[in-house]
Amino acid sequence: MPEQTPSQPHQGTHHFILTVQKPLPGGAGYAVADWSGWITPDQTWTRNDVFLWLKAEQARRKPELADGCVLFFALERNQL
């Protein structure tokens, strides 16, 4: 792990983007939400493990989007 300084806090080993869509009740359209951030997954996790954890965590944070359709998912090493 690189050395950290107060001006550059640890940002995780991976960056993610998750976009979910779900129909609104009564056919009033769709709710769409993007969520992005960073994560340092357990070394035993696979890409699918991270995906499933992120879906569950987003559903916990935004219950109205639980079981929504994933429109986009990206998981990349957090480096240039």
LUMZATOR-652152 format. One record per residue: residue number from 1; residue in one letter; x, y, z of N, C-alpha, C in turn. Coordinates in Angstrom, 2 decimals. Example, Ala and Ser with C-alpha at 12.3 -4.5 7.8 and 13.67 -1.06 7.14 Angstrom:
<rs>
+-----+---+---------+---------+---------+---------+----------+---------+---------+---------+---------+
|   k | r |  n_east | n_north |    n_up | ca_east | ca_north |   ca_up |  c_east | c_north |    c_up |
+-----+---+---------+---------+---------+---------+----------+---------+---------+---------+---------+
|   1 | A |   13.19 |   -5.69 |    7.80 |   12.30 |    -4.50 |    7.80 |   13.20 |   -3.30 |    7.80 |
|   2 | S |   12.85 |   -2.25 |    7.08 |   13.67 |    -1.06 |    7.14 |   12.90 |    0.03 |    7.87 |
+-----+---+---------+---------+---------+---------+----------+---------+---------+---------+---------+
</rs>
This chain:
<rs>
+-----+---+---------+---------+---------+---------+----------+---------+---------+---------+---------+
|   k | r |  n_east | n_north |    n_up | ca_east | ca_north |   ca_up |  c_east | c_north |    c_up |
+-----+---+---------+---------+---------+---------+----------+---------+---------+---------+---------+
|   1 | M |    0.85 |   -1.17 |    0.00 |    0.00 |     0.00 |    0.00 |    0.90 |    1.23 |    0.00 |
|   2 | P |    0.60 |    2.23 |   -0.86 |    1.41 |     3.44 |   -0.86 |    1.24 |    4.21 |    0.45 |
|   3 | E |    2.26 |    4.97 |    0.76 |    2.20 |     5.80 |    1.96 |    1.11 |    6.85 |    1.80 |
|   4 | Q |    0.39 |    7.12 |    2.87 |   -0.70 |     8.09 |    2.83 |   -0.27 |    9.39 |    3.49 |
|   5 | T |   -0.79 |   10.48 |    2.99 |   -0.57 |    11.78 |    3.61 |   -1.94 |   12.37 |    3.92 |
|   6 | P |   -2.01 |   13.33 |    4.85 |   -3.32 |    13.93 |    5.17 |   -4.00 |   14.55 |    3.97 |
|   7 | S |   -3.23 |   15.05 |    3.00 |   -3.85 |    15.68 |    1.83 |   -4.32 |   14.65 |    0.80 |
|   8 | Q |   -3.91 |   13.38 |    0.99 |   -4.32 |    12.34 |    0.05 |   -4.73 |   11.09 |    0.83 |
|   9 | P |   -5.97 |   11.10 |    1.34 |   -6.42 |     9.93 |    2.11 |   -6.55 |    8.70 |    1.22 |
|  10 | H |   -6.49 |    7.53 |    1.83 |   -6.65 |     6.27 |    1.10 |   -8.01 |    6.25 |    0.40 |
|  11 | Q |   -8.00 |    5.89 |   -0.85 |   -9.24 |     5.86 |   -1.62 |   -9.62 |    4.47 |   -2.09 |
|  12 | G |   -9.07 |    3.46 |   -1.54 |   -9.44 |     2.11 |   -1.94 |   -8.65 |    1.63 |   -3.13 |
|  13 | T |   -8.66 |    0.35 |   -3.35 |   -7.89 |    -0.23 |   -4.45 |   -8.66 |   -0.23 |   -5.76 |
|  14 | H |   -9.99 |   -0.10 |   -5.69 |  -10.83 |    -0.15 |   -6.89 |  -11.86 |    0.99 |   -6.87 |
|  15 | H |  -12.18 |    1.48 |   -8.07 |  -13.24 |     2.47 |   -8.25 |  -14.40 |    1.77 |   -8.94 |
|  16 | F |  -15.63 |    2.10 |   -8.52 |  -16.80 |     1.47 |   -9.13 |  -17.84 |    2.50 |   -9.55 |
|  17 | I |  -18.66 |    2.11 |  -10.51 |  -19.84 |     2.87 |  -10.91 |  -20.96 |    1.86 |  -11.08 |
|  18 | L |  -22.11 |    2.13 |  -10.48 |  -23.28 |     1.25 |  -10.58 |  -24.49 |    2.11 |  -10.89 |
|  19 | T |  -25.18 |    1.81 |  -11.98 |  -26.39 |     2.52 |  -12.37 |  -27.55 |    1.53 |  -12.37 |
|  20 | V |  -28.61 |    1.88 |  -11.65 |  -29.78 |     1.01 |  -11.50 |  -31.03 |    1.77 |  -11.90 |
|  21 | Q |  -31.96 |    1.06 |  -12.54 |  -33.25 |     1.63 |  -12.94 |  -34.37 |    0.74 |  -12.44 |
|  22 | K |  -35.46 |    1.36 |  -12.00 |  -36.62 |     0.59 |  -11.55 |  -37.88 |    1.36 |  -11.87 |
|  23 | P |  -38.94 |    0.67 |  -12.35 |  -40.20 |     1.36 |  -12.63 |  -40.79 |    1.96 |  -11.35 |
|  24 | L |  -41.37 |    3.14 |  -11.50 |  -42.08 |     3.78 |  -10.39 |  -43.47 |    3.18 |  -10.28 |
|  25 | P |  -44.04 |    3.19 |   -9.07 |  -45.40 |     2.66 |   -8.89 |  -46.41 |    3.40 |   -9.78 |
|  26 | G |  -47.38 |    2.67 |  -10.26 |  -48.45 |     3.28 |  -11.05 |  -48.05 |    3.66 |  -12.47 |
|  27 | G |  -46.91 |    3.18 |  -12.92 |  -46.49 |     3.49 |  -14.29 |  -46.11 |    4.94 |  -14.50 |
|  28 | A |  -45.63 |    5.59 |  -13.44 |  -45.30 |     7.01 |  -13.50 |  -43.89 |    7.27 |  -14.02 |
|  29 | G |  -43.27 |    6.30 |  -14.65 |  -41.92 |     6.49 |  -15.17 |  -40.94 |    5.56 |  -14.47 |
|  30 | Y |  -39.71 |    6.02 |  -14.40 |  -38.64 |     5.21 |  -13.84 |  -37.80 |    6.01 |  -12.86 |
|  31 | A |  -37.33 |    5.32 |  -11.85 |  -36.31 |     5.88 |  -10.95 |  -34.98 |    5.35 |  -11.44 |
|  32 | V |  -34.01 |    6.23 |  -11.61 |  -32.67 |     5.85 |  -12.04 |  -31.67 |    6.47 |  -11.07 |
|  33 | A |  -30.70 |    5.67 |  -10.65 |  -29.71 |     6.18 |   -9.70 |  -28.32 |    5.69 |  -10.07 |
|  34 | D |  -27.37 |    6.60 |  -10.04 |  -25.96 |     6.27 |  -10.19 |  -25.31 |    6.28 |   -8.82 |
|  35 | W |  -24.37 |    5.40 |   -8.64 |  -23.59 |     5.36 |   -7.41 |  -22.16 |    5.07 |   -7.82 |
|  36 | S |  -21.25 |    5.90 |   -7.36 |  -19.84 |     5.65 |   -7.64 |  -19.04 |    5.88 |   -6.38 |
|  37 | G |  -17.91 |    5.25 |   -6.32 |  -17.05 |     5.40 |   -5.16 |  -15.88 |    4.45 |   -5.26 |
|  38 | W |  -15.30 |    4.16 |   -4.14 |  -14.16 |     3.25 |   -4.10 |  -14.39 |    2.17 |   -3.07 |
|  39 | I |  -13.67 |    1.08 |   -3.26 |  -13.79 |    -0.07 |   -2.38 |  -12.45 |   -0.81 |   -2.37 |
|  40 | T |  -12.15 |   -1.39 |   -1.25 |  -11.01 |    -2.31 |   -1.17 |  -11.60 |   -3.67 |   -0.80 |
|  41 | P |  -11.88 |   -4.49 |   -1.82 |  -12.51 |    -5.78 |   -1.54 |  -11.53 |   -6.74 |   -0.87 |
|  42 | D |  -12.09 |   -7.71 |   -0.18 |  -11.30 |    -8.79 |    0.38 |  -10.53 |   -9.47 |   -0.75 |
|  43 | Q |   -9.33 |   -9.91 |   -0.48 |   -8.50 |   -10.51 |   -1.53 |   -9.11 |  -11.79 |   -2.10 |
|  44 | T |  -10.03 |  -12.40 |   -1.39 |  -10.67 |   -13.63 |   -1.89 |  -11.89 |  -13.34 |   -2.77 |
|  45 | W |  -12.35 |  -12.08 |   -2.80 |  -13.53 |   -11.74 |   -3.58 |  -13.23 |  -11.76 |   -5.07 |
|  46 | T |  -14.26 |  -12.12 |   -5.83 |  -14.20 |   -12.03 |   -7.29 |  -14.92 |  -10.75 |   -7.72 |
|  47 | R |  -14.85 |  -10.46 |   -9.00 |  -15.59 |    -9.31 |   -9.55 |  -17.09 |   -9.48 |   -9.26 |
|  48 | N |  -17.59 |  -10.70 |   -9.41 |  -19.01 |   -10.96 |   -9.14 |  -19.34 |  -10.74 |   -7.67 |
|  49 | D |  -18.45 |  -11.11 |   -6.77 |  -18.68 |   -10.86 |   -5.34 |  -18.84 |   -9.37 |   -5.07 |
|  50 | V |  -17.99 |   -8.57 |   -5.68 |  -18.07 |    -7.11 |   -5.51 |  -19.39 |   -6.60 |   -6.09 |
|  51 | F |  -19.75 |   -7.08 |   -7.27 |  -21.01 |    -6.66 |   -7.91 |  -22.21 |   -6.97 |   -7.01 |
|  52 | L |  -22.28 |   -8.20 |   -6.51 |  -23.41 |    -8.58 |   -5.65 |  -23.43 |   -7.79 |   -4.35 |
|  53 | W |  -22.25 |   -7.52 |   -3.77 |  -22.19 |    -6.72 |   -2.55 |  -22.66 |   -5.31 |   -2.82 |
|  54 | L |  -22.22 |   -4.72 |   -3.93 |  -22.63 |    -3.35 |   -4.26 |  -24.14 |   -3.27 |   -4.50 |
|  55 | K |  -24.71 |   -4.25 |   -5.22 |  -26.16 |    -4.26 |   -5.43 |  -26.90 |   -4.34 |   -4.10 |
|  56 | A |  -26.45 |   -5.21 |   -3.21 |  -27.10 |    -5.35 |   -1.90 |  -26.94 |   -4.08 |   -1.07 |
|  57 | E |  -25.77 |   -3.48 |   -1.12 |  -25.53 |    -2.26 |   -0.34 |  -26.36 |   -1.11 |   -0.89 |
|  58 | Q |  -26.46 |   -0.99 |   -2.21 |  -27.29 |     0.06 |   -2.78 |  -28.76 |   -0.15 |   -2.39 |
|  59 | A |  -29.23 |   -1.39 |   -2.41 |  -30.61 |    -1.68 |   -2.01 |  -30.84 |   -1.36 |   -0.54 |
|  60 | R |  -29.82 |   -1.58 |    0.29 |  -29.94 |    -1.24 |    1.71 |  -30.03 |    0.28 |    1.89 |
|  61 | R |  -29.23 |    1.00 |    1.11 |  -29.21 |     2.48 |    1.22 |  -30.41 |    3.12 |    0.55 |
|  62 | K |  -30.87 |    2.51 |   -0.53 |  -32.01 |     3.04 |   -1.30 |  -32.99 |    1.90 |   -1.56 |
|  63 | P |  -33.81 |    1.55 |   -0.55 |  -34.73 |     0.41 |   -0.69 |  -35.66 |    0.51 |   -1.89 |
|  64 | E |  -35.97 |    1.71 |   -2.32 |  -36.87 |     1.88 |   -3.47 |  -36.24 |    1.35 |   -4.76 |
|  65 | L |  -34.93 |    1.12 |   -4.76 |  -34.25 |     0.60 |   -5.95 |  -33.92 |   -0.89 |   -5.85 |
|  66 | A |  -34.32 |   -1.52 |   -4.76 |  -34.05 |    -2.95 |   -4.59 |  -34.64 |   -3.73 |   -5.76 |
|  67 | D |  -33.92 |   -4.70 |   -6.25 |  -34.34 |    -5.53 |   -7.39 |  -34.49 |   -4.75 |   -8.69 |
|  68 | G |  -33.84 |   -3.60 |   -8.77 |  -33.87 |    -2.83 |  -10.00 |  -32.99 |   -3.45 |  -11.07 |
|  69 | C |  -33.13 |   -2.97 |  -12.27 |  -32.35 |    -3.44 |  -13.41 |  -31.02 |   -2.68 |  -13.45 |
|  70 | V |  -29.92 |   -3.40 |  -13.47 |  -28.61 |    -2.76 |  -13.56 |  -28.38 |   -2.35 |  -15.01 |
|  71 | L |  -28.22 |   -1.04 |  -15.21 |  -27.98 |    -0.52 |  -16.55 |  -26.50 |   -0.45 |  -16.86 |
|  72 | F |  -25.68 |   -0.25 |  -15.82 |  -24.25 |    -0.11 |  -16.03 |  -23.51 |   -0.51 |  -14.77 |
|  73 | F |  -22.39 |   -1.21 |  -14.95 |  -21.52 |    -1.55 |  -13.84 |  -20.08 |   -1.51 |  -14.34 |
|  74 | A |  -19.23 |   -0.83 |  -13.60 |  -17.82 |    -0.79 |  -13.91 |  -17.04 |   -0.96 |  -12.62 |
|  75 | L |  -15.97 |   -1.71 |  -12.69 |  -15.07 |    -1.91 |  -11.56 |  -13.66 |   -1.95 |  -12.11 |
|  76 | E |  -12.86 |   -0.98 |  -11.71 |  -11.50 |    -0.85 |  -12.22 |  -10.53 |   -0.60 |  -11.09 |
|  77 | R |   -9.27 |   -0.97 |  -11.30 |   -8.23 |    -0.62 |  -10.34 |   -8.21 |    0.90 |  -10.21 |
|  78 | N |   -8.05 |    1.38 |   -9.01 |   -8.07 |     2.82 |   -8.75 |   -6.67 |    3.40 |   -8.91 |
|  79 | Q |   -6.23 |    3.41 |  -10.14 |   -4.91 |     3.96 |  -10.45 |   -4.93 |    4.49 |  -11.87 |
|  80 | L |   -3.97 |    5.34 |  -12.17 |   -3.85 |     5.86 |  -13.54 |   -2.77 |    5.10 |  -14.27 |
+-----+---+---------+---------+---------+---------+----------+---------+---------+---------+---------+
</rs>
